[in-house]
Amino acid sequence: MRYPPQPFRNHFIVWLAVFHGIFGFLFSVSRYFDNKSSIYDFGAFTQALWNLTHNNGLSTTLFSPFTSTSWLSIHFSPILYLLAPPFYFFPSPVFLAGVQSLSISAAGILLYRLLLKLG
């Protein structure tokens, strides 16, 4: 079976990842504006980042007993410290939807490149 030339396959995977990222982002934003996103995931990460950018540390009040609890004791995710500076300038859950779509699409491209290297 003949495969397409190598440059064509690379461009196809990149464009596929770009379209996946765009449509994934639009789908996530649509769910957010239709109030269909989960408070325990989307809302908790948003609240933790908002508290971090407003000098309250990574804390959340969305879990029982509904008092201020350290987010790191619930879900260890130090990557939020890297997301805090851009979130300070774009303080919206839509920012998190964009980061999620971008990271999933980038992981697809990296996985493809890794599989090409492995043979």
All heavy atoms as an XYZ file, in Angstrom:
970
protein
N       0.845     -1.179      0.000
C       0.000      0.000      0.000
C       0.889      1.241      0.000
O       1.822      1.342      0.778
C      -0.896     -0.021      1.237
C      -1.753      1.174      1.381
S      -2.847      0.975      2.799
C      -4.190      1.928      2.239
N       0.572      2.160     -0.873
C       1.373      3.382     -0.963
C       0.800      4.447     -0.028
O      -0.399      4.663      0.026
C       1.352      3.912     -2.388
C       2.125      3.028     -3.327
C       2.140      3.635     -4.687
N       2.399      5.062     -4.586
C       3.287      5.714     -5.295
N       3.998      5.080     -6.164
N       3.445      7.004     -5.174
N       1.695      5.091      0.701
C       1.308      6.180      1.593
C       1.602      7.502      0.917
O       2.489      7.590      0.066
C       2.079      6.094      2.910
C       1.695      4.912      3.745
C       2.536      3.810      3.868
C       0.479      4.887      4.412
C       2.181      2.725      4.626
C       0.108      3.804      5.178
C       0.965      2.724      5.284
O       0.595      1.654      6.043
N       0.888      8.550      1.299
C       1.199      9.869      0.735
C       2.604     10.296      1.139
O       3.167      9.794      2.109
C       0.164     10.799      1.375
C      -0.846      9.923      1.987
C      -0.232      8.590      2.202
N       3.190     11.207      0.393
C       4.530     11.684      0.757
C       4.554     12.255      2.180
O       3.552     12.734      2.696
C       4.815     12.782     -0.272
C       3.818     12.598     -1.349
C       2.665     11.849     -0.779
N       5.728     12.208      2.786
C       5.898     12.623      4.175
C       5.431     14.061      4.449
O       4.722     14.286      5.417
C       7.367     12.456      4.584
C       7.649     12.740      6.029
C       7.051     11.693      6.942
O       6.801     10.568      6.526
N       6.806     12.055      8.167
N       5.804     15.068      3.634
C       5.344     16.439      3.945
C       3.822     16.570      3.951
O       3.266     17.296      4.761
C       5.969     17.289      2.845
C       7.142     16.523      2.380
C       6.761     15.069      2.519
N       3.146     15.843      3.062
C       1.686     15.918      3.036
C       1.096     15.387      4.333
O       0.163     15.957      4.889
C       1.135     15.131      1.843
C      -0.364     15.047      1.841
C      -1.118     16.138      1.443
C      -1.005     13.909      2.269
C      -2.497     16.081      1.448
C      -2.390     13.837      2.286
C      -3.130     14.922      1.874
N       1.632     14.266      4.835
C       1.112     13.697      6.075
C       1.338     14.635      7.248
O       0.489     14.768      8.114
C       1.761     12.338      6.348
C       1.251     11.260      5.442
C       1.706      9.925      5.885
N       3.158      9.848      5.824
C       3.854      8.801      6.213
N       3.255      7.746      6.684
N       5.155      8.800      6.136
N       2.501     15.289      7.288
C       2.780     16.227      8.382
C       1.799     17.390      8.365
O       1.279     17.789      9.401
C       4.205     16.748      8.306
C       5.219     15.706      8.715
O       4.874     14.724      9.386
N       6.449     15.900      8.314
N       1.559     17.951      7.185
C       0.642     19.085      7.094
C      -0.781     18.665      7.431
O      -1.522     19.422      8.057
C       0.683     19.706      5.697
C       1.965     20.387      5.384
N       2.412     21.473      6.092
C       2.910     20.125      4.451
C       3.570     21.863      5.615
N       3.908     21.058      4.614
N      -1.166     17.471      7.033
C      -2.507     16.991      7.332
C      -2.716     16.862      8.837
O      -3.746     17.287      9.371
C      -2.747     15.642      6.639
C      -4.082     15.046      6.979
C      -5.248     15.579      6.455
C      -4.171     13.971      7.843
C      -6.479     15.039      6.763
C      -5.392     13.421      8.170
C      -6.550     13.953      7.633
N      -1.747     16.309      9.544
C      -1.864     16.143     11.002
C      -1.912     17.498     11.690
O      -2.688     17.708     12.623
C      -0.707     15.280     11.540
C      -0.799     13.863     10.991
C      -0.685     15.278     13.048
C      -2.051     13.117     11.402
N      -1.101     18.434     11.241
C      -1.104     19.770     11.851
C      -2.457     20.443     11.627
O      -3.040     21.009     12.558
C       0.050     20.627     11.290
C      -0.107     22.082     11.703
C       1.386     20.078     11.755
N      -2.973     20.383     10.400
C      -4.274     21.000     10.138
C      -5.395     20.300     10.890
O      -6.334     20.945     11.361
C      -4.571     21.035      8.639
C      -3.852     22.149      7.961
C      -2.811     22.046      7.099
C      -4.088     23.541      8.127
N      -2.385     23.289      6.707
C      -3.158     24.223      7.319
C      -4.994     24.286      8.866
C      -3.118     25.608      7.245
C      -4.954     25.669      8.784
C      -4.025     26.309      7.991
N      -5.292     18.993     11.020
C      -6.278     18.252     11.795
C      -6.258     18.701     13.257
O      -7.305     18.908     13.874
C      -6.002     16.754     11.689
C      -7.029     15.830     12.301
C      -8.341     15.922     11.532
C      -6.500     14.403     12.276
N      -5.065     18.900     13.796
C      -4.951     19.374     15.181
C      -5.477     20.801     15.323
O      -6.120     21.134     16.326
C      -3.495     19.293     15.644
N      -5.225     21.643     14.344
C      -5.726     23.029     14.392
C      -7.259     23.037     14.374
O      -7.894     23.724     15.181
C      -5.149     23.857     13.220
C      -5.895     25.173     13.070
C      -3.678     24.106     13.428
N      -7.848     22.269     13.473
C      -9.313     22.208     13.424
C      -9.886     21.604     14.700
O     -10.915     22.060     15.196
C      -9.789     21.423     12.202
C      -9.646     22.174     10.919
C      -9.019     21.602      9.833
C     -10.135     23.467     10.788
C      -8.873     22.297      8.642
C     -10.000     24.176      9.610
C      -9.366     23.584      8.530
N      -9.216     20.593     15.233
C      -9.671     20.001     16.496
C      -9.628     21.037     17.612
O     -10.542     21.136     18.433
C      -8.815     18.790     16.858
C      -9.208     18.161     18.141
N      -8.660     18.545     19.357
C     -10.113     17.209     18.435
C      -9.208     17.835     20.318
N     -10.086     17.018     19.784
N      -8.562     21.822     17.668
C      -8.445     22.853     18.694
C      -9.517     23.920     18.570
O     -10.109     24.344     19.559
N      -9.779     24.351     17.341
C     -10.793     25.390     17.126
C     -12.175     24.880     17.498
O     -12.917     25.536     18.241
C     -10.755     25.884     15.673
C      -9.475     26.676     15.416
C     -11.979     26.731     15.357
C      -9.237     27.015     13.959
N     -12.531     23.709     17.001
C     -13.867     23.190     17.286
C     -14.019     22.772     18.742
O     -15.091     22.930     19.324
C     -14.224     22.051     16.342
C     -14.467     22.513     14.938
C     -13.704     22.021     13.900
C     -15.437     23.460     14.660
C     -13.916     22.462     12.601
C     -15.659     23.904     13.377
C     -14.891     23.401     12.338
N     -12.953     22.259     19.338
C     -12.999     21.932     20.770
C     -13.195     23.184     21.615
O     -13.957     23.186     22.582
N     -12.510     24.267     21.231
C     -12.665     25.531     21.943
C     -14.089     26.066     21.795
O     -14.712     26.471     22.778
C     -11.653     26.548     21.423
C     -11.843     27.925     21.969
C     -11.543     28.207     23.290
C     -12.334     28.944     21.178
C     -11.722     29.480     23.799
C     -12.518     30.212     21.672
C     -12.208     30.477     22.994
N     -14.601     26.067     20.572
C     -15.964     26.559     20.357
C     -16.997     25.717     21.093
O     -17.968     26.250     21.638
C     -16.275     26.605     18.863
C     -15.477     27.623     18.055
C     -15.796     27.490     16.569
C     -15.743     29.028     18.541
N     -16.795     24.408     21.138
C     -17.704     23.539     21.864
C     -17.657     23.822     23.369
O     -18.698     23.907     24.026
C     -17.363     22.070     21.584
C     -18.266     21.104     22.282
C     -19.576     20.936     21.868
C     -17.810     20.370     23.363
C     -20.422     20.044     22.517
C     -18.633     19.482     24.014
C     -19.940     19.315     23.597
N     -16.448     24.005     23.921
C     -16.320     24.299     25.357
C     -16.947     25.645     25.703
O     -17.621     25.774     26.732
C     -14.849     24.301     25.765
O     -14.295     23.037     25.624
N     -16.722     26.640     24.868
C     -17.296     27.967     25.115
C     -18.814     27.905     24.997
O     -19.534     28.531     25.789
C     -16.683     29.005     24.152
C     -17.419     30.315     24.213
C     -15.222     29.214     24.478
N     -19.297     27.139     24.044
C     -20.739     26.975     23.895
C     -21.348     26.330     25.139
O     -22.400     26.766     25.619
C     -21.037     26.126     22.660
O     -22.363     25.702     22.650
N     -20.695     25.309     25.668
C     -21.185     24.668     26.894
C     -21.172     25.653     28.066
O     -22.067     25.656     28.889
C     -20.346     23.443     27.239
C     -20.655     22.240     26.405
C     -19.794     21.045     26.780
N     -19.699     20.798     28.202
C     -20.509     19.992     28.879
N     -21.478     19.358     28.250
N     -20.338     19.815     30.170
N     -20.131     26.482     28.132
C     -20.041     27.463     29.226
C     -21.182     28.474     29.145
O     -21.848     28.753     30.143
C     -18.685     28.167     29.177
C     -18.612     29.358     30.088
C     -18.627     29.205     31.469
C     -18.550     30.647     29.575
C     -18.578     30.301     32.311
C     -18.496     31.744     30.407
C     -18.507     31.563     31.778
O     -18.464     32.648     32.599
N     -21.427     29.025     27.964
C     -22.467     30.047     27.835
C     -23.874     29.473     27.913
O     -24.825     30.203     28.170
C     -22.275     30.858     26.557
C     -21.149     31.843     26.660
C     -20.046     31.748     25.838
C     -21.184     32.863     27.599
C     -19.006     32.648     25.933
C     -20.148     33.769     27.707
C     -19.054     33.654     26.879
N     -24.021     28.165     27.679
C     -25.322     27.508     27.850
C     -25.509     26.965     29.260
O     -26.484     26.266     29.531
C     -25.477     26.362     26.854
C     -25.684     26.852     25.447
O     -26.058     28.029     25.276
O     -25.474     26.056     24.504
N     -24.583     27.276     30.154
C     -24.610     26.808     31.551
C     -24.654     25.285     31.648
O     -25.362     24.723     32.475
C     -25.787     27.416     32.314
C     -25.623     28.902     32.496
O     -24.512     29.386     32.696
N     -26.717     29.621     32.406
N     -23.876     24.618     30.806
C     -23.813     23.166     30.830
C     -22.446     22.650     31.248
O     -22.176     21.466     31.155
C     -24.177     22.600     29.460
C     -25.610     22.847     29.081
C     -25.932     22.265     27.733
C     -27.383     22.566     27.389
N     -27.722     22.125     26.033
N     -21.568     23.542     31.682
C     -20.247     23.103     32.135
C     -20.315     22.732     33.615
O     -21.140     23.243     34.370
C     -19.210     24.196     31.902
O     -19.582     25.366     32.564
N     -19.442     21.856     34.029
C     -19.471     21.319     35.388
C     -18.854     22.294     36.388
O     -17.774     22.820     36.163
C     -18.712     19.998     35.437
O     -18.594     19.548     36.750
N     -19.528     22.518     37.489
C     -19.003     23.408     38.524
C     -17.818     22.775     39.234
O     -16.898     23.457     39.659
C     -20.112     23.818     39.525
C     -19.612     24.887     40.510
C     -20.577     22.617     40.338
C     -19.373     26.198     39.906
N     -17.824     21.456     39.343
C     -16.745     20.809     40.090
C     -15.449     20.749     39.311
O     -14.404     20.565     39.894
C     -17.167     19.408     40.528
C     -18.179     19.471     41.638
C     -19.470     19.031     41.440
C     -17.839     20.003     42.870
C     -20.406     19.117     42.457
C     -18.760     20.097     43.888
C     -20.043     19.641     43.675
O     -20.969     19.745     44.673
N     -15.471     20.894     38.027
C     -14.236     20.920     37.263
C     -13.934     22.337     36.791
O     -12.962     22.956     37.223
C     -14.338     19.982     36.054
C     -14.434     18.534     36.465
O     -13.868     18.184     37.510
O     -15.083     17.767     35.752
N     -14.774     22.816     35.912
C     -14.561     24.120     35.291
C     -14.608     25.240     36.329
O     -13.734     26.106     36.375
C     -15.637     24.310     34.234
C     -15.237     25.149     33.075
C     -14.049     24.925     32.422
C     -16.070     26.149     32.630
C     -13.693     25.688     31.334
C     -15.728     26.916     31.544
C     -14.537     26.681     30.894
N     -15.612     25.211     37.177
C     -15.763     26.259     38.180
C     -14.698     26.215     39.254
O     -14.219     27.251     39.711
N     -14.308     25.022     39.648
C     -13.302     24.908     40.701
C     -11.941     25.408     40.228
O     -11.243     26.121     40.956
C     -13.207     23.463     41.174
N     -11.557     25.044     39.007
C     -10.287     25.541     38.472
C     -10.334     27.054     38.287
O      -9.359     27.758     38.576
C      -9.961     24.857     37.142
C      -9.287     23.541     37.297
C     -10.024     22.372     37.254
C      -7.921     23.458     37.489
C      -9.417     21.146     37.395
C      -7.295     22.238     37.623
C      -8.051     21.074     37.585
N     -11.453     27.572     37.824
C     -11.588     29.021     37.639
C     -11.493     29.746     38.970
O     -10.804     30.764     39.096
C     -12.920     29.353     36.941
O     -12.982     28.643     35.706
C     -13.045     30.824     36.683
N     -12.173     29.222     39.984
C     -12.129     29.879     41.292
C     -10.729     29.810     41.898
O     -10.257     30.785     42.489
C     -13.141     29.256     42.241
C     -13.216     30.019     43.557
C     -14.129     29.364     44.559
O     -14.194     28.145     44.645
N     -14.832     30.183     45.316
N     -10.061     28.682     41.748
C      -8.700     28.553     42.282
C      -7.759     29.538     41.601
O      -6.947     30.202     42.269
C      -8.206     27.125     42.121
N      -7.861     29.672     40.286
C      -7.008     30.638     39.583
C      -7.362     32.074     39.938
O      -6.482     32.920     40.091
C      -7.123     30.432     38.068
C      -6.146     29.459     37.466
C      -6.448     29.231     36.001
C      -4.732     29.934     37.636
N      -8.646     32.355     40.078
C      -9.047     33.713     40.447
C      -8.507     34.060     41.834
O      -7.994     35.164     42.049
C     -10.568     33.849     40.420
C     -11.027     35.263     40.569
C     -11.230     36.158     39.572
C     -11.299     35.947     41.794
N     -11.626     37.362     40.098
C     -11.673     37.261     41.471
C     -11.269     35.577     43.125
C     -12.016     38.196     42.421
C     -11.606     36.515     44.083
C     -11.971     37.808     43.726
N      -8.609     33.132     42.764
C      -8.074     33.377     44.106
C      -6.563     33.547     44.076
O      -6.014     34.370     44.807
C      -8.462     32.242     45.057
C      -9.895     32.337     45.502
O     -10.472     33.414     45.537
N     -10.480     31.203     45.824
N      -5.883     32.783     43.245
C      -4.433     32.909     43.149
C      -4.028     34.269     42.603
O      -3.082     34.888     43.107
C      -3.868     31.789     42.272
C      -2.356     31.754     42.103
C      -1.671     31.532     43.443
C      -1.967     30.672     41.117
N      -4.741     34.759     41.617
C      -4.382     36.063     41.038
C      -4.803     37.233     41.922
O      -4.372     38.348     41.684
C      -5.010     36.240     39.646
O      -6.420     36.106     39.739
C      -4.443     35.234     38.674
N      -5.621     36.986     42.928
C      -6.033     38.045     43.848
C      -5.460     37.828     45.250
O      -6.069     38.195     46.251
C      -7.561     38.139     43.899
C      -8.131     38.682     42.638
N      -8.390     37.889     41.537
C      -8.469     39.943     42.280
C      -8.869     38.643     40.578
N      -8.924     39.889     40.989
N      -4.277     37.222     45.301
C      -3.491     37.050     46.535
C      -4.199     36.244     47.620
O      -4.022     36.495     48.801
C      -3.043     38.399     47.096
C      -2.113     39.117     46.155
O      -1.334     38.481     45.458
N      -2.196     40.426     46.128
N      -5.017     35.269     47.232
C      -5.653     34.386     48.203
C      -5.100     32.974     48.135
O      -5.623     32.076     48.786
C      -7.172     34.339     47.977
C      -7.818     35.672     48.220
O      -7.377     36.439     49.061
N      -8.851     35.973     47.462
N      -4.057     32.771     47.346
C      -3.497     31.437     47.176
C      -4.423     30.557     46.366
O      -5.476     30.971     45.901
N      -4.010     29.320     46.184
C      -4.854     28.361     45.464
C      -5.881     27.809     46.429
O      -5.690     26.771     47.044
C      -4.002     27.225     44.896
C      -3.291     27.500     43.589
C      -2.385     26.345     43.229
C      -4.269     27.761     42.487
N      -6.980     28.512     46.570
C      -8.024     28.072     47.500
C      -9.367     28.053     46.786
O      -9.564     28.723     45.780
C      -8.095     29.001     48.710
O      -8.402     30.312     48.301
N     -10.268     27.250     47.314
C     -11.599     27.132     46.743
C     -12.610     26.922     47.855
O     -12.264     26.451     48.936
C     -11.672     25.974     45.726
O     -12.966     25.954     45.147
C     -11.366     24.647     46.366
N     -13.846     27.288     47.597
C     -14.926     27.094     48.570
C     -16.031     26.209     48.001
O     -17.131     26.190     48.532
C     -15.537     28.452     48.969
O     -16.029     29.096     47.799
C     -14.529     29.330     49.670
N     -15.743     25.484     46.942
C     -16.780     24.712     46.262
C     -16.981     23.310     46.822
O     -17.871     22.604     46.397
C     -16.460     24.609     44.772
C     -16.470     25.930     44.019
C     -16.083     25.711     42.575
C     -17.832     26.578     44.101
N     -16.160     22.895     47.760
C     -16.258     21.541     48.286
C     -16.660     21.583     49.747
O     -16.418     22.549     50.449
C     -14.932     20.807     48.098
C     -14.527     20.720     46.652
C     -13.556     21.555     46.140
C     -15.135     19.819     45.802
C     -13.200     21.494     44.809
C     -14.788     19.749     44.476
C     -13.819     20.584     43.976
N     -17.269     20.519     50.200
C     -17.740     20.432     51.579
C     -16.562     20.547     52.526
O     -15.522     19.969     52.268
C     -18.445     19.090     51.773
O     -18.977     19.007     53.047
N     -16.640     21.308     53.558
C     -17.735     21.988     54.242
C     -17.961     23.427     53.776
O     -18.447     24.252     54.530
C     -17.314     21.948     55.695
C     -15.824     22.025     55.654
C     -15.430     21.295     54.405
N     -17.607     23.735     52.537
C     -17.849     25.042     51.906
C     -17.160     26.185     52.637
O     -17.687     27.269     52.780
C     -19.346     25.317     51.745
C     -20.030     24.250     50.943
C     -20.878     23.356     51.548
C     -19.779     24.122     49.585
C     -21.488     22.352     50.813
C     -20.374     23.120     48.848
C     -21.237     22.232     49.454
N     -15.976     25.901     53.116
C     -15.096     26.930     53.655
C     -13.859     26.970     52.772
O     -13.651     26.097     51.940
C     -14.699     26.619     55.113
O     -14.029     25.368     55.143
C     -15.918     26.597     56.013
N     -13.044     27.957     52.966
C     -11.858     28.095     52.133
C     -10.906     26.922     52.375
O     -10.426     26.704     53.473
C     -11.159     29.414     52.443
O     -10.075     29.595     51.568
N     -10.666     26.155     51.315
C      -9.826     24.974     51.381
C      -8.725     25.109     50.343
O      -8.955     25.620     49.251
C     -10.660     23.702     51.068
O     -11.790     23.678     51.915
C      -9.850     22.451     51.243
N      -7.533     24.648     50.685
C      -6.434     24.693     49.728
C      -6.731     23.786     48.542
O      -7.090     22.619     48.703
C      -5.135     24.254     50.395
O      -4.101     24.152     49.422
N      -6.578     24.325     47.342
C      -6.845     23.550     46.138
C      -5.850     22.400     45.992
O      -6.182     21.330     45.501
C      -6.795     24.458     44.919
C      -6.952     23.718     43.637
C      -5.991     23.471     42.708
C      -8.132     23.100     43.140
N      -6.504     22.745     41.673
C      -7.831     22.500     41.918
C      -9.441     22.994     43.617
C      -8.763     21.807     41.163
C     -10.367     22.304     42.866
C     -10.026     21.728     41.654
N      -4.614     22.612     46.450
C      -3.597     21.579     46.314
C      -3.884     20.365     47.182
O      -3.368     19.279     46.923
C      -2.216     22.155     46.624
C      -1.731     23.220     45.637
C      -0.395     23.773     46.081
C      -1.645     22.670     44.237
N      -4.698     20.517     48.232
C      -5.058     19.349     49.038
C      -6.172     18.537     48.375
O      -6.377     17.378     48.724
C      -5.501     19.780     50.437
O      -6.730     20.476     50.372
N      -6.861     19.117     47.419
C      -7.939     18.429     46.715
C      -7.428     17.850     45.399
O      -7.681     16.702     45.064
C      -9.110     19.396     46.451
C      -9.678     19.884     47.773
C     -10.179     18.738     45.596
C     -10.624     21.042     47.627
N      -6.726     18.672     44.649
C      -6.258     18.270     43.331
C      -4.872     18.871     43.136
O      -4.745     20.072     42.904
C      -7.234     18.790     42.271
C      -7.013     18.220     40.915
N      -5.816     18.289     40.258
C      -7.855     17.565     40.078
C      -5.928     17.716     39.084
N      -7.157     17.267     38.953
N      -3.839     18.055     43.208
C      -2.479     18.564     43.086
C      -2.205     18.953     41.641
O      -2.049     18.106     40.766
C      -1.470     17.511     43.553
C      -0.067     18.014     43.558
C       0.339     18.946     44.492
C       0.841     17.569     42.629
C       1.633     19.426     44.502
C       2.133     18.040     42.625
C       2.533     18.967     43.564
N      -2.197     20.252     41.397
C      -1.981     20.753     40.035
C      -1.148     22.035     40.092
O      -1.682     23.138     39.963
C      -3.309     20.994     39.329
O      -4.182     21.695     40.172
N       0.164     21.900     40.266
C       1.012     23.095     40.331
C       1.126     23.844     39.010
O       1.623     24.964     38.984
C       2.370     22.541     40.775
C       2.348     21.110     40.417
C       0.922     20.673     40.475
N       0.635     23.268     37.918
C       0.649     23.955     36.632
C      -0.184     25.239     36.682
O       0.011     26.151     35.889
C       0.156     23.012     35.511
C       0.429     23.583     34.128
C      -1.334     22.740     35.639
C       1.831     23.455     33.696
N      -1.092     25.323     37.646
C      -1.924     26.526     37.767
C      -1.083     27.763     38.075
O      -1.481     28.879     37.738
C      -2.989     26.329     38.840
C      -4.064     25.295     38.525
C      -5.063     25.198     39.664
C      -4.763     25.623     37.234
N       0.078     27.558     38.694
C       0.961     28.704     38.943
C       1.484     29.288     37.629
O       1.729     30.490     37.546
C       2.125     28.306     39.845
C       1.713     28.147     41.289
C       1.565     26.892     41.855
C       1.458     29.259     42.079
C       1.180     26.742     43.170
C       1.064     29.126     43.398
C       0.928     27.869     43.937
O       0.539     27.733     45.245
N       1.662     28.448     36.613
C       2.088     28.960     35.307
C       0.949     29.623     34.545
O       1.168     30.495     33.710
C       2.665     27.823     34.460
C       3.959     27.203     34.958
C       4.355     26.034     34.080
C       5.061     28.245     34.992
N      -0.279     29.209     34.838
C      -1.439     29.801     34.159
C      -1.913     31.085     34.827
O      -2.721     31.816     34.249
C      -2.591     28.802     34.125
C      -2.384     27.553     33.286
C      -3.588     26.632     33.412
C      -2.146     27.921     31.841
N      -1.433     31.372     36.026
C      -1.913     32.542     36.763
C      -1.591     33.876     36.078
O      -2.472     34.739     36.008
C      -1.375     32.521     38.190
N      -0.356     34.111     35.578
C      -0.101     35.419     34.943
C      -1.004     35.718     33.745
O      -1.582     36.801     33.681
C       1.377     35.347     34.546
C       1.965     34.377     35.501
C       0.894     33.359     35.745
N      -1.192     34.788     32.774
C      -2.126     35.137     31.701
C      -3.580     35.227     32.174
O      -4.358     36.013     31.638
C      -1.956     34.026     30.668
C      -1.076     33.016     31.252
C      -0.487     33.543     32.486
N      -3.937     34.421     33.183
C      -5.305     34.479     33.698
C      -5.580     35.828     34.369
O      -6.714     36.294     34.381
C      -5.551     33.344     34.696
C      -6.979     33.241     35.157
C      -7.922     32.614     34.373
C      -7.376     33.767     36.373
C      -9.235     32.514     34.784
C      -8.683     33.677     36.804
C      -9.620     33.048     36.001
N      -4.547     36.460     34.904
C      -4.712     37.778     35.520
C      -5.200     38.801     34.486
O      -5.998     39.677     34.812
C      -3.389     38.235     36.134
C      -3.476     39.563     36.831
C      -4.040     39.657     38.098
C      -3.012     40.722     36.230
C      -4.136     40.877     38.741
C      -3.101     41.944     36.866
C      -3.662     42.018     38.120
O      -3.765     43.224     38.750
N      -4.728     38.670     33.243
C      -5.116     39.617     32.198
C      -6.393     39.195     31.468
O      -7.064     40.033     30.862
C      -3.976     39.792     31.192
C      -2.762     40.423     31.803
C      -1.641     39.667     32.076
C      -2.759     41.766     32.133
C      -0.524     40.248     32.653
C      -1.647     42.357     32.715
C      -0.530     41.599     32.980
N      -6.720     37.912     31.510
C      -7.944     37.397     30.891
C      -8.715     36.573     31.915
O      -8.791     35.348     31.810
C      -7.614     36.524     29.677
C      -6.764     37.205     28.657
C      -5.427     36.882     28.524
C      -7.298     38.177     27.830
C      -4.635     37.508     27.587
C      -6.515     38.807     26.892
C      -5.173     38.482     26.774
N      -9.288     37.208     32.939
C      -9.933     36.453     34.037
C     -11.323     35.930     33.664
O     -12.341     36.470     34.081
C     -10.002     37.471     35.161
C     -10.110     38.782     34.468
C      -9.325     38.646     33.189
N     -11.330     34.886     32.856
C     -12.599     34.328     32.411
C     -12.455     32.817     32.275
O     -11.371     32.331     31.930
C     -12.978     34.932     31.058
O     -14.081     34.262     30.519
N     -13.520     32.085     32.520
C     -13.467     30.643     32.272
C     -13.205     30.311     30.802
O     -12.725     29.232     30.490
C     -14.840     30.150     32.698
C     -15.337     31.164     33.652
C     -14.767     32.470     33.183
N     -13.477     31.244     29.910
C     -13.202     31.026     28.490
C     -11.695     30.844     28.275
O     -11.268     30.082     27.410
C     -13.765     32.193     27.658
C     -13.388     32.081     26.195
C     -15.277     32.266     27.818
N     -10.890     31.515     29.086
C      -9.437     31.346     29.019
C      -9.061     29.893     29.288
O      -8.223     29.319     28.582
C      -8.748     32.279     30.019
C      -7.284     32.009     30.185
C      -6.381     32.421     29.229
C      -6.809     31.330     31.291
C      -5.023     32.163     29.370
C      -5.469     31.073     31.454
C      -4.576     31.495     30.479
N      -9.670     29.287     30.287
C      -9.368     27.888     30.595
C      -9.817     26.958     29.468
O      -9.149     25.955     29.188
C     -10.026     27.477     31.902
C      -9.427     28.094     33.156
C     -10.185     27.636     34.384
C      -7.970     27.747     33.270
N     -10.915     27.263     28.826
C     -11.359     26.459     27.687
C     -10.343     26.536     26.554
O     -10.054     25.534     25.893
C     -12.734     26.928     27.212
N      -9.789     27.714     26.342
C      -8.765     27.871     25.309
C      -7.488     27.124     25.636
O      -6.890     26.485     24.767
N      -7.070     27.193     26.891
C      -5.867     26.470     27.309
C      -6.075     24.965     27.156
O      -5.183     24.249     26.687
C      -5.497     26.832     28.763
C      -4.441     25.899     29.317
C      -5.022     28.267     28.837
N      -7.250     24.483     27.518
C      -7.536     23.059     27.399
C      -7.508     22.622     25.933
O      -6.882     21.615     25.591
C      -8.894     22.744     28.012
C      -9.267     21.283     27.939
C     -10.661     21.023     28.452
O     -11.515     21.920     28.445
N     -10.895     19.820     28.907
N      -8.141     23.355     25.059
C      -8.169     23.002     23.638
C      -6.776     23.063     23.024
O      -6.384     22.183     22.252
C      -9.104     23.923     22.882
O     -10.403     23.805     23.373
N      -6.026     24.090     23.378
C      -4.675     24.240     22.855
C      -3.770     23.106     23.317
O      -3.006     22.544     22.532
C      -4.096     25.591     23.273
C      -2.665     25.872     22.839
C      -2.624     26.056     21.327
C      -2.140     27.104     23.536
N      -3.863     22.747     24.580
C      -2.984     21.701     25.094
C      -3.329     20.329     24.518
O      -2.432     19.533     24.227
C      -3.015     21.676     26.622
O      -4.316     21.414     27.082
N      -4.599     20.041     24.319
C      -4.980     18.753     23.727
C      -4.515     18.679     22.275
O      -3.978     17.653     21.833
C      -6.497     18.530     23.844
C      -6.871     18.293     25.301
C      -6.943     17.363     22.981
C      -8.354     18.240     25.555
N      -4.670     19.757     21.526
C      -4.227     19.766     20.134
C      -2.711     19.671     20.029
O      -2.184     18.943     19.182
C      -4.715     21.024     19.427
O      -6.111     21.039     19.408
N      -2.009     20.384     20.877
C      -0.544     20.316     20.865
C      -0.055     18.931     21.261
O       0.927     18.430     20.706
C       0.033     21.372     21.804
N      -0.740     18.293     22.196
C      -0.356     16.940     22.589
C      -0.546     15.965     21.435
O       0.251     15.030     21.272
C      -1.173     16.492     23.796
N      -1.573     16.162     20.623
C      -1.777     15.305     19.455
C      -0.632     15.423     18.465
O      -0.151     14.418     17.926
N      -0.170     16.649     18.221
C       0.950     16.853     17.307
C       2.217     16.242     17.886
O       2.974     15.563     17.180
C       1.140     18.359     17.014
C      -0.054     18.886     16.228
C       2.427     18.596     16.240
C      -0.062     20.383     16.055
N       2.469     16.462     19.167
C       3.670     15.899     19.784
C       3.642     14.375     19.792
O       4.671     13.726     19.571
C       3.827     16.438     21.208
C       4.153     17.918     21.319
C       4.189     18.343     22.775
C       5.469     18.221     20.645
N       2.492     13.802     20.044
C       2.370     12.350     20.018
C       2.630     11.811     18.609
O       3.312     10.792     18.439
C       0.989     11.930     20.508
C       0.741     10.434     20.605
C       1.675      9.808     21.621
C      -0.702     10.175     21.007
N       2.127     12.478     17.603
C       2.369     12.076     16.215
C       3.856     12.119     15.905
O       4.412     11.189     15.320
C       1.574     12.967     15.273
C       1.916     12.766     13.823
C       1.487     11.620     13.162
C       2.657     13.693     13.125
C       1.788     11.420     11.826
C       2.973     13.507     11.793
C       2.546     12.369     11.151
O       2.862     12.171      9.827
N       4.523     13.206     16.293
C       5.968     13.339     16.041
C       6.758     12.265     16.781
O       7.713     11.718     16.251
C       6.449     14.730     16.452
C       5.794     15.881     15.712
C       6.195     15.966     14.295
N       7.604     16.305     14.238
C       8.298     16.326     13.125
N       7.727     16.045     11.984
N       9.567     16.636     13.135
N       6.342     11.953     18.005
C       7.025     10.916     18.775
C       6.854      9.551     18.111
O       7.816      8.772     18.009
C       6.463     10.872     20.194
C       7.013      9.785     21.111
C       8.479     10.063     21.428
C       6.196      9.686     22.371
N       5.670      9.261     17.625
C       5.431      7.977     16.958
C       6.200      7.883     15.650
O       6.622      6.792     15.253
C       3.942      7.776     16.732
C       3.136      7.526     18.005
C       1.653      7.439     17.693
C       3.608      6.284     18.718
N       6.403      9.007     14.951
C       7.221      8.982     13.744
C       8.673      8.650     14.081
O       9.348      7.910     13.356
C       7.167     10.342     13.038
C       5.958     10.617     12.161
C       6.074     12.003     11.534
C       5.814      9.572     11.084
N       9.169      9.216     15.189
C      10.553      8.950     15.606
C      10.741      7.487     15.997
O      11.785      6.900     15.742
C      10.936      9.844     16.785
C      11.022     11.291     16.443
C      12.438     11.646     16.154
C      12.495     13.156     16.014
N      13.472     13.554     15.056
N       9.737      6.903     16.639
C       9.843      5.526     17.097
C       9.711      4.523     15.956
O      10.024      3.356     16.124
C       8.801      5.246     18.186
C       9.005      6.004     19.492
C       7.867      5.709     20.451
C      10.348      5.653     20.110
N       9.208      5.000     14.840
C       9.158      4.118     13.677
C       7.795      3.687     13.383
O       7.333      2.931     12.735
